[in-house]
C-alpha cells in the first residue's frame, strides 16, 4: 500500500464511474481531494446522467430505473453525499423520502390500439415460453457465448405482454446478447411479480443530474478535487516489469489542439473510463431531425481502441461500437407550457404525474414508451411548465401516424405520433403552440448489450495492474448487469478497493433474488400466471 496522502489519482472521464471512484478514494482510501484530478472532454460532468434546460426547452437523453434491492453500491455511495439544499440530509435519504411520498404504481403500463389500456398483469407466457426461459437461466455463460436473445426463444415469446414490458423497461432488442438478458433475469427476478406496475422503481426528486451528479460534484470540489473540462485523453503509456507487473507511466492529453502529458510515479494511480453509451449524441428540435453520427467523434471510443491495441486483455471495443444500427435508438423530451396534455394523460392512465411508470404503446411501429415525472423535474423549473420523456426502440420503422421513420422525424412530428397513440390528435394544434419537443439520436446507447464473448470486456483491474484500473459500462463485473448506474458505481468500488488494498472494506454483495425463498416463490408464481 502507498501513502494515500502523497499519491495522486487521475480519472479519465467525468461520468458517474469516475465521480464515484473519486468519492471512494477520499472516503475509504483517505486520499487528499487536492491530489485527485478528473479529466473530462465535455463541458459538463455526469456523462450519460445528464439533464439540462436548453434555450428551447428541457432535455434528458435517458431515464434510468433505480431499484431498492439491487442497487447496493449506489446506495452505499449516496449515504455519504449531502443534498444541495440541506447538508444534514443525504441524497440517499432524500430519495427514500421522495419515494415514500410518491410511490410508483403504474395503472397503464401497456396501451393498445385506440388508446386502450391493456391488462398488463396478464403476462401471456405459455409452457414453451417458460421452458425456454428456464433453459436460458440454467445455461452457463460460456455455453451461451455470443448468441442472441432471438436464438433462445420462439416467436410467441416476443409477442407476450411480459416481453413488451421487460424489453422496454431495460431497452432490450431481440438481437442483443443472451448473456445480458440472463443476467438481467437473475439480477431483477424480484421485479417479475411487479413488472406490470413497476412498483419496485425508485426515482430521484429531480432528474438524476440535478439530484445525484450535482451534489456529488459539489461534495468532491468542496474537498479539493480538480475537475478539468475540455480535455481529451488520447493515449496511455504502459510499462511491464520483469515480474509481470504493469503500470501506467504517462497520460497524453489534447487541450483545444495543444498536446500535454501527465507523468505518473509508482505512487500514482490512473482510472480509465472505456467507451461511452451516449457518445456522439445529436439533438434535433421542433423543426429539425437529429443527425446520426457514425464516425466516433467522441474521445471515449477512440481512447479504448488505442489502449486495446496495447494488450490482448484490454478488451475488444469493436464488439460494441461496430454496429451502430443495432445499438441506436432515439429519445425525446417534451417541455409543455400548459397542463392540458398532462391532464388528459392522467384521465387516461389513472396516475398522477410521478406515480406512474413507463407507458408503452405495444402496437406502435416505433415501440414508443413515455413517462411523466413529478414536477418540477429540473432545478428552477417554473410551476406552470411541465415535462414528459419518451423513447422509441424501432427508429427505422415508419410511424403509425406520420408515415416516416422516427430517425427522420422532427420534434413536431414525434408529437403528432405520440398524440395519435394517446388518442388525442384533436389537441395537436393547441399543444403544438405551447410545447417544445427535443429529440436525441444516440448511436451507441445499447452498445453494451451487443453479443459478446468472455474476452470482449476487460477486467476492472487487469492481470498484473499495479496502478491502473478500467471503469464504466464496458468492463467485466461477474453477475452484474450493464446499462445501470449500479454497474458503474460497483466497478468504481472494485477499482479503488482493489488497487489500494482496502481489504478491510467490504464491497456490498450482489443481490440474488433466488436466495430468498419468498421472493423466488413470488417470481415463479408471476411467471406461471
Secondary structure in CASP SS format (residue, H / E / C, confidence):
PFRMAT SS
TARGET T0000
AUTHOR 0000-0000-0000
METHOD secondary structure of the structure
MODEL  1
X C 1.00
X C 1.00
X C 1.00
X C 1.00
X C 1.00
X C 1.00
X C 1.00
X C 1.00
X E 1.00
X E 1.00
X E 1.00
X E 1.00
X C 1.00
X C 1.00
X E 1.00
X H 1.00
X H 1.00
X H 1.00
X H 1.00
X H 1.00
X H 1.00
X H 1.00
X H 1.00
X H 1.00
X H 1.00
X H 1.00
X H 1.00
X C 1.00
X C 1.00
X C 1.00
X C 1.00
X C 1.00
X H 1.00
X H 1.00
X H 1.00
X E 1.00
X E 1.00
X E 1.00
X E 1.00
X E 1.00
X C 1.00
X C 1.00
X C 1.00
X C 1.00
X C 1.00
X E 1.00
X C 1.00
X C 1.00
X C 1.00
X C 1.00
X C 1.00
X E 1.00
X E 1.00
X C 1.00
X C 1.00
X C 1.00
X C 1.00
X E 1.00
X E 1.00
X C 1.00
X C 1.00
X C 1.00
X C 1.00
X C 1.00
X C 1.00
X E 1.00
X E 1.00
X C 1.00
X C 1.00
X C 1.00
X C 1.00
X H 1.00
X H 1.00
X H 1.00
X H 1.00
X H 1.00
X H 1.00
X H 1.00
X C 1.00
X C 1.00
X C 1.00
X E 1.00
X C 1.00
X C 1.00
X C 1.00
X C 1.00
X C 1.00
X C 1.00
X C 1.00
X E 1.00
X H 1.00
X H 1.00
X H 1.00
X H 1.00
X H 1.00
X H 1.00
X H 1.00
X H 1.00
X H 1.00
X H 1.00
X H 1.00
X C 1.00
X C 1.00
X C 1.00
X C 1.00
X C 1.00
X C 1.00
X C 1.00
X C 1.00
X E 1.00
X E 1.00
X E 1.00
X H 1.00
X H 1.00
X H 1.00
X E 1.00
X E 1.00
X C 1.00
X C 1.00
X C 1.00
X C 1.00
X C 1.00
X C 1.00
X C 1.00
X C 1.00
X C 1.00
X H 1.00
X H 1.00
X H 1.00
X H 1.00
X H 1.00
X H 1.00
X H 1.00
X H 1.00
X H 1.00
X H 1.00
X H 1.00
X H 1.00
X C 1.00
X C 1.00
X H 1.00
X H 1.00
X H 1.00
X H 1.00
X C 1.00
X C 1.00
X C 1.00
X E 1.00
X H 1.00
X H 1.00
X H 1.00
X C 1.00
X C 1.00
X C 1.00
X H 1.00
X H 1.00
X H 1.00
X H 1.00
X H 1.00
X C 1.00
X H 1.00
X H 1.00
X H 1.00
X H 1.00
X H 1.00
X H 1.00
X H 1.00
X H 1.00
X H 1.00
X H 1.00
X C 1.00
X C 1.00
X C 1.00
X C 1.00
X C 1.00
X C 1.00
X E 1.00
X H 1.00
X H 1.00
X H 1.00
X H 1.00
X H 1.00
X H 1.00
X H 1.00
X H 1.00
X H 1.00
X H 1.00
X C 1.00
X H 1.00
X H 1.00
X H 1.00
X H 1.00
X H 1.00
X H 1.00
X C 1.00
X C 1.00
X C 1.00
X C 1.00
X C 1.00
X C 1.00
X E 1.00
X E 1.00
X C 1.00
X C 1.00
X C 1.00
X C 1.00
X C 1.00
X H 1.00
X H 1.00
X H 1.00
X H 1.00
X H 1.00
X H 1.00
X H 1.00
X H 1.00
X H 1.00
X H 1.00
X H 1.00
X H 1.00
X H 1.00
X H 1.00
X H 1.00
X C 1.00
X C 1.00
X C 1.00
X E 1.00
X E 1.00
X E 1.00
X E 1.00
X C 1.00
X E 1.00
X E 1.00
X E 1.00
X E 1.00
X E 1.00
X E 1.00
X E 1.00
X E 1.00
X E 1.00
X E 1.00
X C 1.00
X C 1.00
X C 1.00
X C 1.00
X C 1.00
X E 1.00
X E 1.00
X E 1.00
X E 1.00
X E 1.00
X E 1.00
X E 1.00
X E 1.00
X E 1.00
X E 1.00
X C 1.00
X C 1.00
X E 1.00
X E 1.00
X E 1.00
X E 1.00
X E 1.00
X E 1.00
X C 1.00
X C 1.00
X C 1.00
X C 1.00
X C 1.00
X E 1.00
X E 1.00
X E 1.00
X E 1.00
X E 1.00
X C 1.00
X C 1.00
X C 1.00
X C 1.00
X C 1.00
X C 1.00
X C 1.00
X C 1.00
X E 1.00
X E 1.00
X C 1.00
X C 1.00
X C 1.00
X C 1.00
X C 1.00
X C 1.00
X C 1.00
X C 1.00
X C 1.00
X C 1.00
X C 1.00
X C 1.00
X C 1.00
X C 1.00
X C 1.00
X H 1.00
X H 1.00
X H 1.00
X H 1.00
X H 1.00
X H 1.00
X H 1.00
X H 1.00
X H 1.00
X H 1.00
X C 1.00
X C 1.00
X C 1.00
X C 1.00
X C 1.00
X C 1.00
X C 1.00
X C 1.00
X C 1.00
X H 1.00
X H 1.00
X H 1.00
X H 1.00
X C 1.00
X C 1.00
X H 1.00
X H 1.00
X H 1.00
X H 1.00
X C 1.00
X E 1.00
X E 1.00
X E 1.00
X E 1.00
X E 1.00
X E 1.00
X E 1.00
X E 1.00
X C 1.00
X C 1.00
X C 1.00
X H 1.00
X H 1.00
X H 1.00
X H 1.00
X H 1.00
X H 1.00
X H 1.00
X H 1.00
X H 1.00
X H 1.00
X C 1.00
X C 1.00
X C 1.00
X C 1.00
X C 1.00
X C 1.00
X C 1.00
X C 1.00
X C 1.00
X E 1.00
X E 1.00
X E 1.00
X C 1.00
X C 1.00
X C 1.00
X C 1.00
X C 1.00
X C 1.00
X E 1.00
X E 1.00
X E 1.00
X E 1.00
X C 1.00
X C 1.00
X C 1.00
X C 1.00
X C 1.00
X C 1.00
X C 1.00
X C 1.00
X C 1.00
X C 1.00
X C 1.00
X C 1.00
X C 1.00
X C 1.00
X E 1.00
X E 1.00
X E 1.00
X E 1.00
X E 1.00
X E 1.00
X E 1.00
X C 1.00
X C 1.00
X C 1.00
X C 1.00
X C 1.00
X E 1.00
X C 1.00
X C 1.00
X C 1.00
X C 1.00
X C 1.00
X C 1.00
X E 1.00
X H 1.00
X H 1.00
X H 1.00
X C 1.00
X C 1.00
X H 1.00
X H 1.00
X H 1.00
X H 1.00
X H 1.00
X H 1.00
X H 1.00
X H 1.00
X H 1.00
X H 1.00
X H 1.00
X H 1.00
X C 1.00
X C 1.00
X H 1.00
X H 1.00
X H 1.00
X H 1.00
X H 1.00
X H 1.00
X H 1.00
X H 1.00
X C 1.00
X C 1.00
X E 1.00
X E 1.00
X E 1.00
X E 1.00
X E 1.00
X E 1.00
X E 1.00
X E 1.00
X C 1.00
X C 1.00
X C 1.00
X C 1.00
X H 1.00
X H 1.00
X H 1.00
X C 1.00
X C 1.00
X C 1.00
X C 1.00
X C 1.00
X C 1.00
X C 1.00
X C 1.00
X E 1.00
X E 1.00
X C 1.00
X C 1.00
X C 1.00
X C 1.00
X C 1.00
X E 1.00
X C 1.00
X C 1.00
X E 1.00
X E 1.00
X E 1.00
X E 1.00
X C 1.00
X C 1.00
X C 1.00
X E 1.00
X E 1.00
X C 1.00
X C 1.00
X C 1.00
X C 1.00
X C 1.00
X C 1.00
X C 1.00
X C 1.00
X H 1.00
X H 1.00
X H 1.00
X H 1.00
X H 1.00
X H 1.00
X H 1.00
X H 1.00
X H 1.00
X H 1.00
X H 1.00
X H 1.00
X H 1.00
X H 1.00
X H 1.00
X H 1.00
X C 1.00
X C 1.00
X C 1.00
X C 1.00
X C 1.00
X C 1.00
X C 1.00
X C 1.00
X C 1.00
X C 1.00
X C 1.00
X C 1.00
X H 1.00
X H 1.00
X H 1.00
X C 1.00
X H 1.00
X H 1.00
X H 1.00
X H 1.00
X H 1.00
X H 1.00
X H 1.00
X H 1.00
X H 1.00
X H 1.00
X H 1.00
X H 1.00
X C 1.00
END
